[in-house]
Amino acid sequence: MGWAALENGVLLAAASGKFDVLVTTDQRLSDQQNISTLAIAVIVLVARRNKLEFLLPLAPELRKVLEEVKLGEVRRVGA
């Protein structure tokens, strides 16, 4: 699909309308992009480090938020 080469706004624009939700650890993404105008929701995982051992404990809350989040909305999961 060529997603690896895409960054920030270009990635969001490409994913908008093709996916319902983008899950990221980029805590600055919502400050840099106007998510409310896109047909995609963004969930930001907030952990001390971006290693699996720190992200796995967020899974139960992530599952809940995945069911609730709406297009154009940014939600944070974790600390």
N, C-alpha and C positions, 0 to 999 in steps of 0.2 A: 504494500500500500504506500510505501514511501513516507510514513509518518515520522520516522526518526530525524529526518532533516528539517522538519517544521518546528518553529518556535512561536511561543506566545500567541499574538494576534492571528498569525497565519494558521497556526494549529487549531485555535478555537474556531476560526471561520471555516476551515476544512471539516472539522468535526460537527459543527452546528448543522442540525437537520439530519445527520447520519447516525448520531449517537444521542442518547438522552442525557447522559452524565459523563463528565470528565472528572476523574479522581486524581488529585495531584498533591504533592508536598510543597509546592511553590506558594509560600505564604504571601508573596507580593503580587501574585497574578491578578487578584481582584482589584488591586490599587492601580495596576498598569493597564487594565482592559475594562471596557464597559460591557460586562456580562449580561446586563439586563436587556440588551438589544439583540441577544443571540438566542437561537432555538436550541439551547443546551444549558444544563445546570452544571455547576462546579462544586465539588466537595474537596475541601482542603484538609488534609491530614496533618495535624499539629502534634509533633513528638519531639523529644530532645534531640534525636538523631534520625536520619533517614535509613536506618538499618531495620531489617525485618523483625528483629527481637524487640524493637521499640514500636513498630507499627502494628504488629499482630494483636496487642492488647486493645487496639482501637476497633477491631473487627465487629464486635457486637453493636457498638454505637453506630458504626458505618452502615451496617445492615439496616438499622432502624431509619437512619437519615436517607438512605437510598429509596426507601418506600415513601418518604414524605416530601422530598425536595421537588421543586417545580422548575420548569424551564425558565432561564434567565435569572435564577437565584444562586447565590453563593452561600454555602453552609460550611462551618468549621467543625471538625471532629477531633477531640482530644484537648490537651492542656491549653 
